[in-house]
Amino acid sequence: MKGISESKAAFYKNRNLSIYEEYLNEDTTMESIATRYALTKQRVWQIIRRCQVGEGNYYEGYQAFKDKKDSFIASGLTEEEIHEEMRDWLSEEHGVKTIKRKHERIRSLAKP
């Protein structure tokens, strides 16, 4: 791990796994987890999703996410295309639920 000590890396690895397991195994919200761990709801969401991609390991999920994004960047896609491809990859390959973007919500409301 770059930039942090082994003891801090171990602490965060254990904390992130606890957050992920709590989310999976208990009837609790991300907001209540955020309050308990003094994190933002957005940060809890990131931890849960990266653990989901890494099959419980936040750091493996982070690396897989980064590698996939880097491959899209290297292929010359635009920012918007990269964003769409990453959303598809997260949902199709890892079952991550993504929030519909504004233009997607408007389109779905317009359909008869």
C-alpha positions in Angstrom: 0.0 0.0 0.0 1.4 3.3 -1.0 1.2 6.2 1.4 0.1 4.5 4.6 1.7 2.3 7.2 0.9 -1.4 7.4 -0.9 -0.9 10.7 -3.2 1.8 9.2 -3.7 -0.4 6.1 -4.7 -3.3 8.4 -7.0 -1.0 10.4 -8.8 0.2 7.3 -9.0 -3.2 5.8 -10.7 -4.5 8.9 -13.0 -1.5 9.2 -14.0 -1.7 5.6 -14.8 -5.4 5.8 -16.8 -4.8 8.9 -18.8 -2.0 7.2 -19.4 -4.3 4.2 -20.5 -7.3 6.3 -22.7 -5.1 8.4 -24.4 -3.8 5.3 -24.9 -7.3 3.9 -25.9 -9.1 7.0 -27.9 -6.7 9.1 -31.1 -4.7 8.5 -29.3 -1.4 8.6 -28.9 1.7 6.3 -25.8 3.3 4.9 -26.8 6.4 6.9 -26.7 4.5 10.2 -23.4 2.8 9.3 -22.0 6.3 8.4 -23.1 7.7 11.8 -21.6 4.7 13.7 -18.2 5.0 11.9 -18.2 8.8 11.7 -18.1 8.7 7.9 -20.3 10.3 5.2 -23.0 8.2 3.6 -21.2 8.7 0.3 -17.9 7.2 1.8 -19.9 4.2 3.1 -21.3 3.7 -0.4 -17.8 3.8 -1.9 -16.5 1.3 0.7 -19.5 -1.1 0.1 -19.2 -1.0 -3.7 -15.4 -1.4 -3.7 -15.7 -4.4 -1.3 -18.4 -5.8 -3.6 -16.1 -5.6 -6.6 -13.2 -7.1 -4.6 -15.4 -9.9 -3.1 -15.0 -8.4 0.4 -11.5 -6.9 -0.1 -11.7 -3.1 -0.5 -8.2 -2.8 -1.8 -8.7 -5.5 -4.5 -11.9 -3.9 -5.5 -10.2 -0.5 -5.7 -7.4 -1.9 -7.8 -9.9 -3.7 -10.2 -11.9 -0.5 -10.5 -8.8 1.6 -11.3 -7.4 -1.0 -13.7 -10.7 -1.1 -15.6 -11.0 2.6 -15.8 -7.4 2.9 -17.0 -8.1 0.4 -19.8 -11.0 2.6 -20.9 -8.9 5.7 -20.8 -6.2 4.0 -22.8 -8.7 3.0 -25.5 -9.4 6.7 -26.1 -12.9 6.9 -24.9 -14.4 10.3 -23.9 -15.1 11.1 -20.2 -18.8 10.5 -20.8 -18.2 7.1 -22.5 -15.8 6.0 -19.8 -18.5 6.9 -17.2 -21.1 4.9 -19.0 -18.8 1.9 -19.6 -17.8 1.9 -15.9 -21.4 1.9 -14.8 -22.2 -1.0 -17.2 -19.1 -2.9 -15.9 -20.1 -2.4 -12.3 -23.7 -3.5 -12.8 -23.2 -6.3 -15.2 -20.0 -7.8 -13.9 -20.4 -7.2 -10.2 -24.1 -6.6 -9.6 -23.6 -3.1 -8.3 -26.7 -1.1 -8.3 -26.2 2.3 -9.9 -28.4 5.3 -9.5 -30.1 6.5 -12.7 -28.6 9.7 -14.0 -30.9 12.7 -14.5 -31.2 12.2 -18.3 -32.0 8.5 -17.7 -34.8 9.3 -15.2 -36.3 11.9 -17.6 -36.2 9.4 -20.5 -37.9 6.6 -18.4 -40.6 9.0 -17.3 -41.3 10.0 -20.9 -41.9 6.5 -22.1 -45.6 5.5 -22.3 
